């Protein structure tokens, strides 16, 4: 539950609203009236990513724009993989989630360094989530 708590704190602090319902035709699976915690966390990760990506303004530098858009995309992958580690039971999928965490965190760090070296505006990736990468809660 640590990840959910951190996510909710980050969302509340940023002023974003996370919907607890899933609209038909988006990410709905089955006809469940109230999503389970694992599903809610996965959807919240994607919603946060879409909001962050939508807030990025085009700079005219294709390389920098690519990196700035990929940062929230990779952070969402980290968040979703952490959710898998919390709730997933299949050993192969848990192993995949751990690999995603390792690989995506490394790529986030590379992209942040690249932006910093070029003096490009950097997209803020959730530092709390990045700092506890690889930990199984």
N, CA, C and O atoms as CSV, one atom per row, in Angstrom:
chain,resi,resn,atom,element,x,y,z
A,1,UNK,N,N,0.806,-1.195,0.000
A,1,UNK,CA,C,0.000,0.000,0.000
A,1,UNK,C,C,0.851,1.262,0.000
A,1,UNK,O,O,0.325,2.352,-0.223
A,2,UNK,N,N,2.155,1.142,0.245
A,2,UNK,CA,C,3.016,2.317,0.262
A,2,UNK,C,C,2.957,3.070,-1.060
A,2,UNK,O,O,2.895,4.300,-1.080
A,3,UNK,N,N,2.975,2.328,-2.163
A,3,UNK,CA,C,2.961,2.965,-3.479
A,3,UNK,C,C,1.662,3.730,-3.680
A,3,UNK,O,O,1.678,4.863,-4.159
A,4,UNK,N,N,0.549,3.125,-3.321
A,4,UNK,CA,C,-0.743,3.802,-3.464
A,4,UNK,C,C,-0.768,5.071,-2.626
A,4,UNK,O,O,-1.241,6.109,-3.087
A,5,UNK,N,N,-0.268,4.997,-1.414
A,5,UNK,CA,C,-0.234,6.170,-0.541
A,5,UNK,C,C,0.621,7.261,-1.161
A,5,UNK,O,O,0.208,8.420,-1.204
A,6,UNK,N,N,1.817,6.904,-1.644
A,6,UNK,CA,C,2.699,7.887,-2.279
A,6,UNK,C,C,2.038,8.488,-3.513
A,6,UNK,O,O,2.109,9.696,-3.740
A,7,UNK,N,N,1.395,7.636,-4.306
A,7,UNK,CA,C,0.726,8.113,-5.507
A,7,UNK,C,C,-0.385,9.082,-5.148
A,7,UNK,O,O,-0.513,10.138,-5.768
A,8,UNK,N,N,-1.191,8.733,-4.149
A,8,UNK,CA,C,-2.288,9.612,-3.756
A,8,UNK,C,C,-1.764,10.935,-3.201
A,8,UNK,O,O,-2.327,11.991,-3.489
A,9,UNK,N,N,-0.693,10.889,-2.409
A,9,UNK,CA,C,-0.098,12.115,-1.886
A,9,UNK,C,C,0.402,12.985,-3.041
A,9,UNK,O,O,0.188,14.197,-3.049
A,10,UNK,N,N,1.067,12.362,-4.011
A,10,UNK,CA,C,1.574,13.113,-5.156
A,10,UNK,C,C,0.435,13.727,-5.960
A,10,UNK,O,O,0.532,14.871,-6.405
A,11,UNK,N,N,-0.633,12.976,-6.144
A,11,UNK,CA,C,-1.780,13.470,-6.911
A,11,UNK,C,C,-2.447,14.616,-6.169
A,11,UNK,O,O,-2.760,15.644,-6.771
A,12,UNK,N,N,-2.668,14.455,-4.870
A,12,UNK,CA,C,-3.300,15.511,-4.084
A,12,UNK,C,C,-2.428,16.758,-4.081
A,12,UNK,O,O,-2.935,17.869,-4.231
A,13,UNK,N,N,-1.107,16.583,-3.911
A,13,UNK,CA,C,-0.184,17.718,-3.882
A,13,UNK,C,C,-0.165,18.465,-5.213
A,13,UNK,O,O,0.013,19.682,-5.249
A,14,UNK,N,N,-0.350,17.720,-6.312
A,14,UNK,CA,C,-0.307,18.361,-7.620
A,14,UNK,C,C,-1.637,18.972,-8.018
A,14,UNK,O,O,-1.721,19.698,-9.008
A,15,UNK,N,N,-2.677,18.680,-7.250
A,15,UNK,CA,C,-3.985,19.238,-7.562
A,15,UNK,C,C,-4.752,18.445,-8.600
A,15,UNK,O,O,-5.825,18.867,-9.032
A,16,UNK,N,N,-4.215,17.293,-9.011
A,16,UNK,CA,C,-4.895,16.476,-9.997
A,16,UNK,C,C,-6.004,15.682,-9.332
A,16,UNK,O,O,-5.973,15.431,-8.127
A,17,UNK,N,N,-6.972,15.297,-10.124
A,17,UNK,CA,C,-8.047,14.453,-9.630
A,17,UNK,C,C,-7.927,13.107,-10.312
A,17,UNK,O,O,-7.819,13.032,-11.536
A,18,UNK,N,N,-7.946,12.057,-9.536
A,18,UNK,CA,C,-7.892,10.718,-10.090
A,18,UNK,C,C,-9.281,10.133,-10.022
A,18,UNK,O,O,-9.888,10.067,-8.953
A,19,UNK,N,N,-9.774,9.716,-11.150
A,19,UNK,CA,C,-11.104,9.113,-11.196
A,19,UNK,C,C,-11.016,7.679,-10.700
A,19,UNK,O,O,-10.094,6.944,-11.056
A,20,UNK,N,N,-11.973,7.289,-9.883
A,20,UNK,CA,C,-11.976,5.914,-9.393
A,20,UNK,C,C,-12.878,5.026,-10.237
A,20,UNK,O,O,-13.032,3.836,-9.962
A,21,UNK,N,N,-13.470,5.617,-11.264
A,21,UNK,CA,C,-14.282,4.809,-12.162
A,21,UNK,C,C,-13.605,4.771,-13.515
A,21,UNK,O,O,-12.831,5.665,-13.857
A,22,UNK,N,N,-13.894,3.750,-14.273
A,22,UNK,CA,C,-13.319,3.594,-15.601
A,22,UNK,C,C,-14.438,3.753,-16.603
A,22,UNK,O,O,-15.471,3.090,-16.502
A,23,UNK,N,N,-14.235,4.639,-17.580
A,23,UNK,CA,C,-15.267,4.888,-18.566
A,23,UNK,C,C,-15.326,3.730,-19.561
A,23,UNK,O,O,-14.308,3.118,-19.887
A,24,UNK,N,N,-16.518,3.449,-20.026
A,24,UNK,CA,C,-16.687,2.398,-21.025
A,24,UNK,C,C,-15.887,2.754,-22.262
A,24,UNK,O,O,-15.869,3.907,-22.693
A,25,UNK,N,N,-15.232,1.765,-22.825
A,25,UNK,CA,C,-14.479,1.971,-24.049
A,25,UNK,C,C,-13.055,2.421,-23.808
A,25,UNK,O,O,-12.303,2.562,-24.772
A,26,UNK,N,N,-12.642,2.656,-22.570
A,26,UNK,CA,C,-11.262,3.052,-22.324
A,26,UNK,C,C,-10.470,1.859,-21.844
A,26,UNK,O,O,-9.888,1.132,-22.650
A,27,UNK,N,N,-10.441,1.648,-20.535
A,27,UNK,CA,C,-9.647,0.563,-19.984
A,27,UNK,C,C,-10.518,-0.422,-19.221
A,27,UNK,O,O,-10.033,-1.164,-18.368
A,28,UNK,N,N,-11.781,-0.424,-19.529
A,28,UNK,CA,C,-12.704,-1.269,-18.772
A,28,UNK,C,C,-12.476,-2.732,-19.117
A,28,UNK,O,O,-12.294,-3.094,-20.279
A,29,UNK,N,N,-12.491,-3.549,-18.102
A,29,UNK,CA,C,-12.359,-4.981,-18.298
A,29,UNK,C,C,-13.487,-5.625,-17.511
A,29,UNK,O,O,-13.545,-5.490,-16.289
A,30,UNK,N,N,-14.357,-6.305,-18.177
A,30,UNK,CA,C,-15.494,-6.910,-17.492
A,30,UNK,C,C,-16.521,-5.852,-17.133
A,30,UNK,O,O,-16.504,-4.744,-17.670
A,31,UNK,N,N,-17.407,-6.202,-16.226
A,31,UNK,CA,C,-18.463,-5.273,-15.843
A,31,UNK,C,C,-18.414,-4.985,-14.355
A,31,UNK,O,O,-19.447,-4.739,-13.731
A,32,UNK,N,N,-17.232,-5.015,-13.790
A,32,UNK,CA,C,-17.065,-4.738,-12.377
A,32,UNK,C,C,-17.515,-3.324,-12.057
A,32,UNK,O,O,-17.117,-2.379,-12.738
A,33,UNK,N,N,-18.343,-3.167,-11.028
A,33,UNK,CA,C,-18.843,-1.846,-10.657
A,33,UNK,C,C,-17.752,-1.020,-9.984
A,33,UNK,O,O,-17.586,0.155,-10.312
A,34,UNK,N,N,-17.015,-1.600,-9.064
A,34,UNK,CA,C,-15.943,-0.890,-8.369
A,34,UNK,C,C,-14.635,-1.602,-8.638
A,34,UNK,O,O,-14.498,-2.783,-8.320
A,35,UNK,N,N,-13.657,-0.895,-9.224
A,35,UNK,CA,C,-12.388,-1.546,-9.556
A,35,UNK,C,C,-11.650,-2.002,-8.297
A,35,UNK,O,O,-11.768,-1.382,-7.240
A,36,UNK,N,N,-10.906,-3.065,-8.415
A,36,UNK,CA,C,-10.064,-3.555,-7.329
A,36,UNK,C,C,-8.854,-2.629,-7.194
A,36,UNK,O,O,-8.570,-1.836,-8.092
A,37,UNK,N,N,-8.153,-2.732,-6.079
A,37,UNK,CA,C,-7.011,-1.855,-5.812
A,37,UNK,C,C,-5.943,-1.961,-6.889
A,37,UNK,O,O,-5.400,-0.943,-7.317
A,38,UNK,N,N,-5.631,-3.178,-7.335
A,38,UNK,CA,C,-4.587,-3.326,-8.347
A,38,UNK,C,C,-4.968,-2.625,-9.643
A,38,UNK,O,O,-4.145,-1.939,-10.249
A,39,UNK,N,N,-6.215,-2.797,-10.066
A,39,UNK,CA,C,-6.685,-2.154,-11.306
A,39,UNK,C,C,-6.691,-0.636,-11.147
A,39,UNK,O,O,-6.275,0.085,-12.054
A,40,UNK,N,N,-7.157,-0.153,-10.006
A,40,UNK,CA,C,-7.189,1.288,-9.746
A,40,UNK,C,C,-5.791,1.893,-9.816
A,40,UNK,O,O,-5.605,2.975,-10.374
A,41,UNK,N,N,-4.817,1.198,-9.253
A,41,UNK,CA,C,-3.440,1.706,-9.273
A,41,UNK,C,C,-2.877,1.721,-10.690
A,41,UNK,O,O,-2.171,2.657,-11.064
A,42,UNK,N,N,-3.180,0.695,-11.479
A,42,UNK,CA,C,-2.707,0.669,-12.871
A,42,UNK,C,C,-3.318,1.827,-13.660
A,42,UNK,O,O,-2.615,2.517,-14.398
A,43,UNK,N,N,-4.603,2.035,-13.506
A,43,UNK,CA,C,-5.290,3.117,-14.221
A,43,UNK,C,C,-4.783,4.478,-13.741
A,43,UNK,O,O,-4.601,5.388,-14.551
A,44,UNK,N,N,-4.555,4.626,-12.439
A,44,UNK,CA,C,-4.032,5.889,-11.907
A,44,UNK,C,C,-2.657,6.188,-12.494
A,44,UNK,O,O,-2.347,7.344,-12.780
A,45,UNK,N,N,-1.835,5.168,-12.674
A,45,UNK,CA,C,-0.509,5.352,-13.278
A,45,UNK,C,C,-0.637,5.876,-14.700
A,45,UNK,O,O,0.096,6.778,-15.106
A,46,UNK,N,N,-1.568,5.307,-15.453
A,46,UNK,CA,C,-1.750,5.749,-16.832
A,46,UNK,C,C,-2.359,7.147,-16.894
A,46,UNK,O,O,-1.969,7.959,-17.733
A,47,UNK,N,N,-3.304,7.426,-16.017
A,47,UNK,CA,C,-3.910,8.760,-15.992
A,47,UNK,C,C,-2.853,9.824,-15.680
A,47,UNK,O,O,-2.814,10.880,-16.313
A,48,UNK,N,N,-2.005,9.531,-14.702
A,48,UNK,CA,C,-0.930,10.452,-14.327
A,48,UNK,C,C,0.016,10.677,-15.513
A,48,UNK,O,O,0.446,11.803,-15.766
A,49,UNK,N,N,0.336,9.597,-16.234
A,49,UNK,CA,C,1.203,9.699,-17.405
A,49,UNK,C,C,0.567,10.580,-18.471
A,49,UNK,O,O,1.217,11.475,-19.013
A,50,UNK,N,N,-0.697,10.329,-18.771
A,50,UNK,CA,C,-1.372,11.115,-19.809
A,50,UNK,C,C,-1.430,12.594,-19.445
A,50,UNK,O,O,-1.248,13.455,-20.306
A,51,UNK,N,N,-1.681,12.889,-18.184
A,51,UNK,CA,C,-1.711,14.283,-17.735
A,51,UNK,C,C,-0.337,14.930,-17.903
A,51,UNK,O,O,-0.224,16.043,-18.416
A,52,UNK,N,N,0.699,14.227,-17.469
A,52,UNK,CA,C,2.064,14.768,-17.571
A,52,UNK,C,C,2.472,14.963,-19.028
A,52,UNK,O,O,3.061,15.985,-19.379
A,53,UNK,N,N,2.166,14.002,-19.859
A,53,UNK,CA,C,2.537,14.115,-21.280
A,53,UNK,C,C,1.758,15.242,-21.953
A,53,UNK,O,O,2.295,15.955,-22.801
A,54,UNK,N,N,0.494,15.398,-21.574
A,54,UNK,CA,C,-0.334,16.448,-22.161
A,54,UNK,C,C,0.104,17.852,-21.771
A,54,UNK,O,O,-0.216,18.820,-22.462
A,55,UNK,N,N,0.831,17.963,-20.671
A,55,UNK,CA,C,1.288,19.270,-20.197
A,55,UNK,C,C,2.582,19.720,-20.868
A,55,UNK,O,O,3.002,20.865,-20.696
A,56,UNK,N,N,3.209,18.843,-21.619
A,56,UNK,CA,C,4.486,19.177,-22.258
A,56,UNK,C,C,4.213,19.988,-23.522
A,56,UNK,O,O,3.429,19.589,-24.383
A,57,UNK,N,N,4.873,21.120,-23.605
A,57,UNK,CA,C,4.731,21.995,-24.772
A,57,UNK,C,C,5.860,21.703,-25.762
A,57,UNK,O,O,7.001,21.455,-25.372
A,58,UNK,N,N,5.525,21.736,-27.013
A,58,UNK,CA,C,6.511,21.489,-28.068
A,58,UNK,C,C,7.603,22.548,-28.017
A,58,UNK,O,O,7.328,23.744,-27.919
A,59,UNK,N,N,8.849,22.085,-28.086
A,59,UNK,CA,C,9.983,23.012,-28.039
A,59,UNK,C,C,10.538,23.301,-29.423
A,59,UNK,O,O,11.242,24.293,-29.613
A,60,UNK,N,N,10.231,22.449,-30.389
A,60,UNK,CA,C,10.813,22.592,-31.709
A,60,UNK,C,C,12.067,21.748,-31.874
A,60,UNK,O,O,12.573,21.602,-32.987
A,61,UNK,N,N,12.569,21.195,-30.787
A,61,UNK,CA,C,13.726,20.306,-30.817
A,61,UNK,C,C,13.175,18.886,-30.711
A,61,UNK,O,O,12.791,18.437,-29.631
A,62,UNK,N,N,13.141,18.188,-31.843
A,62,UNK,CA,C,12.527,16.864,-31.889
A,62,UNK,C,C,13.147,15.907,-30.875
A,62,UNK,O,O,12.433,15.139,-30.230
A,63,UNK,N,N,14.458,15.948,-30.733
A,63,UNK,CA,C,15.131,15.043,-29.804
A,63,UNK,C,C,14.710,15.332,-28.362
A,63,UNK,O,O,14.372,14.416,-27.612
A,64,UNK,N,N,14.734,16.599,-27.985
A,64,UNK,CA,C,14.347,16.975,-26.616
A,64,UNK,C,C,12.870,16.677,-26.374
A,64,UNK,O,O,12.501,16.201,-25.300
A,65,UNK,N,N,12.026,16.952,-27.363
A,65,UNK,CA,C,10.598,16.677,-27.201
A,65,UNK,C,C,10.357,15.180,-27.013
A,65,UNK,O,O,9.535,14.779,-26.188
A,66,UNK,N,N,11.065,14.365,-27.769
A,66,UNK,CA,C,10.956,12.913,-27.619
A,66,UNK,C,C,11.303,12.493,-26.193
A,66,UNK,O,O,10.564,11.738,-25.561
A,67,UNK,N,N,12.430,12.988,-25.696
A,67,UNK,CA,C,12.881,12.619,-24.352
A,67,UNK,C,C,11.904,13.120,-23.295
A,67,UNK,O,O,11.569,12.388,-22.364
A,68,UNK,N,N,11.445,14.362,-23.434
A,68,UNK,CA,C,10.529,14.936,-22.442
A,68,UNK,C,C,9.208,14.171,-22.392
A,68,UNK,O,O,8.596,14.069,-21.329
A,69,UNK,N,N,8.760,13.634,-23.527
A,69,UNK,CA,C,7.543,12.827,-23.555
A,69,UNK,C,C,7.794,11.411,-23.033
A,69,UNK,O,O,6.911,10.801,-22.431
A,70,UNK,N,N,8.990,10.898,-23.263
A,70,UNK,CA,C,9.302,9.544,-22.816
A,70,UNK,C,C,9.474,9.453,-21.303
A,70,UNK,O,O,9.228,8.394,-20.726
A,71,UNK,N,N,9.885,10.522,-20.655
A,71,UNK,CA,C,10.086,10.470,-19.203
A,71,UNK,C,C,8.811,10.069,-18.445
A,71,UNK,O,O,8.867,9.136,-17.644
A,72,UNK,N,N,7.679,10.724,-18.661
A,72,UNK,CA,C,6.476,10.274,-17.946
A,72,UNK,C,C,6.006,8.892,-18.406
A,72,UNK,O,O,5.402,8.151,-17.631
A,73,UNK,N,N,6.280,8.552,-19.645
A,73,UNK,CA,C,5.927,7.228,-20.161
A,73,UNK,C,C,6.702,6.159,-19.393
A,73,UNK,O,O,6.128,5.157,-18.966
A,74,UNK,N,N,7.997,6.371,-19.220
A,74,UNK,CA,C,8.819,5.424,-18.472
A,74,UNK,C,C,8.438,5.396,-16.994
A,74,UNK,O,O,8.444,4.332,-16.375
A,75,UNK,N,N,8.105,6.554,-16.426
A,75,UNK,CA,C,7.694,6.587,-15.025
A,75,UNK,C,C,6.416,5.781,-14.833
A,75,UNK,O,O,6.259,5.095,-13.822
A,76,UNK,N,N,5.507,5.860,-15.795
A,76,UNK,CA,C,4.279,5.062,-15.705
A,76,UNK,C,C,4.611,3.572,-15.751
A,76,UNK,O,O,3.993,2.774,-15.046
A,77,UNK,N,N,5.584,3.201,-16.578
A,77,UNK,CA,C,5.996,1.799,-16.626
A,77,UNK,C,C,6.545,1.356,-15.272
A,77,UNK,O,O,6.263,0.248,-14.814
A,78,UNK,N,N,7.332,2.226,-14.632
A,78,UNK,CA,C,7.845,1.918,-13.294
A,78,UNK,C,C,6.692,1.740,-12.311
A,78,UNK,O,O,6.651,0.763,-11.563
A,79,UNK,N,N,5.769,2.675,-12.316
A,79,UNK,CA,C,4.645,2.632,-11.383
A,79,UNK,C,C,3.796,1.375,-11.592
A,79,UNK,O,O,3.374,0.734,-10.629
A,80,UNK,N,N,3.552,1.031,-12.856
A,80,UNK,CA,C,2.747,-0.152,-13.151
A,80,UNK,C,C,3.486,-1.426,-12.748
A,80,UNK,O,O,2.873,-2.365,-12.242
A,81,UNK,N,N,4.793,-1.461,-12.971
A,81,UNK,CA,C,5.582,-2.638,-12.587
A,81,UNK,C,C,5.591,-2.808,-11.069
A,81,UNK,O,O,5.548,-3.932,-10.568
A,82,UNK,N,N,5.647,-1.699,-10.342
A,82,UNK,CA,C,5.599,-1.774,-8.877
A,82,UNK,C,C,4.240,-2.301,-8.414
A,82,UNK,O,O,4.158,-3.051,-7.442
A,83,UNK,N,N,3.189,-1.909,-9.106
A,83,UNK,CA,C,1.864,-2.432,-8.788
A,83,UNK,C,C,1.831,-3.941,-9.029
A,83,UNK,O,O,1.244,-4.688,-8.245
A,84,UNK,N,N,2.458,-4.380,-10.108
A,84,UNK,CA,C,2.527,-5.816,-10.396
A,84,UNK,C,C,3.256,-6.550,-9.274
A,84,UNK,O,O,2.839,-7.636,-8.869
A,85,UNK,N,N,4.340,-5.965,-8.771
A,85,UNK,CA,C,5.066,-6.612,-7.677
A,85,UNK,C,C,4.226,-6.684,-6.406
A,85,UNK,O,O,4.355,-7.627,-5.626
A,86,UNK,N,N,3.372,-5.695,-6.200
A,86,UNK,CA,C,2.502,-5.710,-5.020
A,86,UNK,C,C,1.392,-6.752,-5.117
A,86,UNK,O,O,1.078,-7.421,-4.132
A,87,UNK,N,N,0.807,-6.890,-6.288
A,87,UNK,CA,C,-0.399,-7.701,-6.420
A,87,UNK,C,C,-0.239,-8.953,-7.276
A,87,UNK,O,O,-1.017,-9.897,-7.139
A,88,UNK,N,N,0.756,-8.971,-8.153
A,88,UNK,CA,C,0.901,-10.097,-9.075
A,88,UNK,C,C,1.363,-11.361,-8.384
A,88,UNK,O,O,2.080,-11.317,-7.385
A,89,UNK,N,N,0.946,-12.478,-8.924
A,89,UNK,CA,C,1.292,-13.767,-8.335
A,89,UNK,C,C,2.155,-14.619,-9.262
A,89,UNK,O,O,2.910,-15.467,-8.788
A,90,UNK,N,N,2.058,-14.413,-10.549
A,90,UNK,CA,C,2.798,-15.229,-11.505
A,90,UNK,C,C,4.289,-14.893,-11.445
A,90,UNK,O,O,4.666,-13.739,-11.651
A,91,UNK,N,N,5.139,-15.879,-11.168
A,91,UNK,CA,C,6.581,-15.608,-11.033
A,91,UNK,C,C,7.208,-14.995,-12.286
A,91,UNK,O,O,8.089,-14.141,-12.183
A,92,UNK,N,N,6.765,-15.421,-13.454
A,92,UNK,CA,C,7.324,-14.888,-14.695
A,92,UNK,C,C,6.958,-13.407,-14.861
A,92,UNK,O,O,7.800,-12.614,-15.283
A,93,UNK,N,N,5.722,-13.026,-14.537
A,93,UNK,CA,C,5.302,-11.630,-14.657
A,93,UNK,C,C,5.954,-10.764,-13.575
A,93,UNK,O,O,6.266,-9.598,-13.819
A,94,UNK,N,N,6.158,-11.323,-12.401
A,94,UNK,CA,C,6.855,-10.583,-11.335
A,94,UNK,C,C,8.317,-10.343,-11.738
A,94,UNK,O,O,8.865,-9.267,-11.497
A,95,UNK,N,N,8.937,-11.347,-12.350
A,95,UNK,CA,C,10.316,-11.198,-12.831
A,95,UNK,C,C,10.371,-10.136,-13.931
A,95,UNK,O,O,11.278,-9.304,-13.953
A,96,UNK,N,N,9.405,-10.167,-14.834
A,96,UNK,CA,C,9.333,-9.154,-15.891
A,96,UNK,C,C,9.162,-7.764,-15.290
A,96,UNK,O,O,9.810,-6.813,-15.726
A,97,UNK,N,N,8.298,-7.647,-14.295
A,97,UNK,CA,C,8.082,-6.346,-13.640
A,97,UNK,C,C,9.392,-5.830,-13.035
A,97,UNK,O,O,9.701,-4.644,-13.145
A,98,UNK,N,N,10.151,-6.707,-12.405
A,98,UNK,CA,C,11.426,-6.290,-11.814
A,98,UNK,C,C,12.400,-5.845,-12.891
A,98,UNK,O,O,13.123,-4.867,-12.700
A,99,UNK,N,N,12.433,-6.538,-14.012
A,99,UNK,CA,C,13.298,-6.148,-15.130
A,99,UNK,C,C,12.880,-4.792,-15.689
A,99,UNK,O,O,13.730,-3.967,-16.023
A,100,UNK,N,N,11.583,-4.563,-15.791
A,100,UNK,CA,C,11.071,-3.272,-16.270
A,100,UNK,C,C,11.532,-2.162,-15.337
A,100,UNK,O,O,11.969,-1.107,-15.797
A,101,UNK,N,N,11.440,-2.390,-14.037
A,101,UNK,CA,C,11.866,-1.374,-13.062
A,101,UNK,C,C,13.343,-1.045,-13.263
A,101,UNK,O,O,13.718,0.126,-13.334
A,102,UNK,N,N,14.165,-2.061,-13.354
A,102,UNK,CA,C,15.604,-1.849,-13.523
A,102,UNK,C,C,15.910,-1.118,-14.825
A,102,UNK,O,O,16.639,-0.126,-14.832
A,103,UNK,N,N,15.350,-1.610,-15.919
A,103,UNK,CA,C,15.637,-1.027,-17.237
A,103,UNK,C,C,15.088,0.389,-17.389
A,103,UNK,O,O,15.790,1.285,-17.857
A,104,UNK,N,N,13.832,0.587,-16.992
A,104,UNK,CA,C,13.214,1.896,-17.171
A,104,UNK,C,C,13.875,2.957,-16.290
A,104,UNK,O,O,14.035,4.099,-16.719
A,105,UNK,N,N,14.258,2.594,-15.067
A,105,UNK,CA,C,14.932,3.550,-14.186
A,105,UNK,C,C,16.255,3.971,-14.797
A,105,UNK,O,O,16.601,5.152,-14.775
A,106,UNK,N,N,16.993,3.024,-15.338
A,106,UNK,CA,C,18.269,3.330,-15.987
A,106,UNK,C,C,18.053,4.272,-17.174
A,106,UNK,O,O,18.822,5.211,-17.374
A,107,UNK,N,N,17.016,4.019,-17.949
A,107,UNK,CA,C,16.718,4.867,-19.106
A,107,UNK,C,C,16.259,6.254,-18.673
A,107,UNK,O,O,16.607,7.243,-19.318
A,108,UNK,N,N,15.483,6.346,-17.593
A,108,UNK,CA,C,15.067,7.652,-17.065
A,108,UNK,C,C,16.298,8.461,-16.685
A,108,UNK,O,O,16.402,9.638,-17.031
A,109,UNK,N,N,17.220,7.842,-15.982
A,109,UNK,CA,C,18.441,8.537,-15.560
A,109,UNK,C,C,19.253,9.003,-16.764
A,109,UNK,O,O,19.780,10.115,-16.762
A,110,UNK,N,N,19.358,8.164,-17.789
A,110,UNK,CA,C,20.072,8.539,-19.009
A,110,UNK,C,C,19.403,9.736,-19.677
A,110,UNK,O,O,20.085,10.675,-20.089
A,111,UNK,N,N,18.077,9.713,-19.789
A,111,UNK,CA,C,17.357,10.813,-20.443
A,111,UNK,C,C,17.469,12.101,-19.635
A,111,UNK,O,O,17.608,13.179,-20.213
A,112,UNK,N,N,17.410,12.005,-18.315
A,112,UNK,CA,C,17.551,13.203,-17.483
A,112,UNK,C,C,18.949,13.807,-17.644
A,112,UNK,O,O,19.094,15.026,-17.740
A,113,UNK,N,N,19.968,12.957,-17.672
A,113,UNK,CA,C,21.345,13.459,-17.893
A,113,UNK,C,C,21.459,14.128,-19.258
A,113,UNK,O,O,22.068,15.189,-19.391
A,114,UNK,N,N,20.865,13.495,-20.273
A,114,UNK,CA,C,20.923,14.039,-21.623
A,114,UNK,C,C,20.289,15.426,-21.672
A,114,UNK,O,O,20.859,16.352,-22.249
A,115,UNK,N,N,19.110,15.570,-21.067
A,115,UNK,CA,C,18.444,16.875,-21.041
A,115,UNK,C,C,19.275,17.902,-20.273
A,115,UNK,O,O,19.414,19.044,-20.711
A,116,UNK,N,N,19.815,17.502,-19.152
A,116,UNK,CA,C,20.605,18.422,-18.326
A,116,UNK,C,C,21.852,18.898,-19.082
A,116,UNK,O,O,22.193,20.079,-19.030
A,117,UNK,N,N,22.527,17.991,-19.776
A,117,UNK,CA,C,23.728,18.351,-20.544
A,117,UNK,C,C,23.417,19.359,-21.641
A,117,UNK,O,O,24.276,20.159,-22.012
A,118,UNK,N,N,22.218,19.325,-22.152
A,118,UNK,CA,C,21.834,20.235,-23.234
A,118,UNK,C,C,21.089,21.459,-22.722
A,118,UNK,O,O,20.707,22.331,-23.502
A,119,UNK,N,N,20.886,21.522,-21.420
A,119,UNK,CA,C,20.189,22.666,-20.844
A,119,UNK,C,C,18.723,22.708,-21.216
A,119,UNK,O,O,18.092,23.763,-21.139
A,120,UNK,N,N,18.171,21.572,-21.618
A,120,UNK,CA,C,16.753,21.509,-21.992
A,120,UNK,C,C,15.887,21.506,-20.744
A,120,UNK,O,O,16.307,21.058,-19.677
A,121,UNK,N,N,14.671,22.013,-20.895
A,121,UNK,CA,C,13.708,21.963,-19.798
A,121,UNK,C,C,13.446,20.498,-19.483
A,121,UNK,O,O,13.179,19.698,-20.380
A,122,UNK,N,N,13.523,20.160,-18.227
A,122,UNK,CA,C,13.393,18.771,-17.806
A,122,UNK,C,C,11.996,18.495,-17.280
A,122,UNK,O,O,11.435,19.303,-16.539
A,123,UNK,N,N,11.441,17.368,-17.656
A,123,UNK,CA,C,10.159,16.941,-17.125
A,123,UNK,C,C,10.428,16.341,-15.766
A,123,UNK,O,O,11.321,15.508,-15.613
A,124,UNK,N,N,9.660,16.761,-14.782
A,124,UNK,CA,C,9.827,16.239,-13.420
A,124,UNK,C,C,9.214,14.850,-13.350
A,124,UNK,O,O,8.020,14.669,-13.589
A,125,UNK,N,N,10.035,13.887,-13.025
A,125,UNK,CA,C,9.561,12.530,-12.804
A,125,UNK,C,C,9.428,12.372,-11.312
A,125,UNK,O,O,10.252,12.888,-10.558
A,126,UNK,N,N,8.413,11.674,-10.875
A,126,UNK,CA,C,8.134,11.508,-9.451
A,126,UNK,C,C,9.385,11.055,-8.706
A,126,UNK,O,O,9.753,9.884,-8.790
A,127,UNK,N,N,10.062,11.971,-7.965
A,127,UNK,CA,C,11.303,11.603,-7.311
A,127,UNK,C,C,11.104,10.556,-6.223
A,127,UNK,O,O,11.999,9.742,-5.996
A,128,UNK,N,N,9.972,10.549,-5.552
A,128,UNK,CA,C,9.731,9.548,-4.508
A,128,UNK,C,C,9.662,8.161,-5.120
A,128,UNK,O,O,10.213,7.207,-4.571
A,129,UNK,N,N,8.989,8.046,-6.254
A,129,UNK,CA,C,8.877,6.746,-6.909
A,129,UNK,C,C,10.228,6.308,-7.460
A,129,UNK,O,O,10.574,5.128,-7.400
A,130,UNK,N,N,10.989,7.257,-7.996
A,130,UNK,CA,C,12.288,6.908,-8.554
A,130,UNK,C,C,13.259,6.478,-7.470
A,130,UNK,O,O,14.108,5.621,-7.717
A,131,UNK,N,N,13.160,7.049,-6.274
A,131,UNK,CA,C,14.116,6.746,-5.214
A,131,UNK,C,C,13.907,5.376,-4.605
A,131,UNK,O,O,14.844,4.795,-4.056
A,132,UNK,N,N,12.683,4.842,-4.692
A,132,UNK,CA,C,12.474,3.523,-4.093
A,132,UNK,C,C,12.365,2.430,-5.166
A,132,UNK,O,O,11.789,1.369,-4.925
A,133,UNK,N,N,12.923,2.701,-6.347
A,133,UNK,CA,C,12.904,1.744,-7.435
A,133,UNK,C,C,13.593,0.467,-7.011
A,133,UNK,O,O,14.662,0.479,-6.401
A,134,UNK,N,N,12.954,-0.624,-7.348
A,134,UNK,CA,C,13.533,-1.916,-7.090
A,134,UNK,C,C,13.157,-2.506,-5.760
A,134,UNK,O,O,13.395,-3.690,-5.523
A,135,UNK,N,N,12.582,-1.722,-4.891
A,135,UNK,CA,C,12.162,-2.246,-3.589
A,135,UNK,C,C,10.845,-2.967,-3.743
A,135,UNK,O,O,9.946,-2.489,-4.435
A,136,UNK,N,N,10.729,-4.081,-3.122
A,136,UNK,CA,C,9.459,-4.779,-3.096
A,136,UNK,C,C,8.787,-4.458,-1.786
A,136,UNK,O,O,9.315,-4.757,-0.715
A,137,UNK,N,N,7.607,-3.841,-1.872
A,137,UNK,CA,C,6.887,-3.461,-0.653
A,137,UNK,C,C,6.080,-4.596,-0.121
A,137,UNK,O,O,5.410,-4.452,0.901
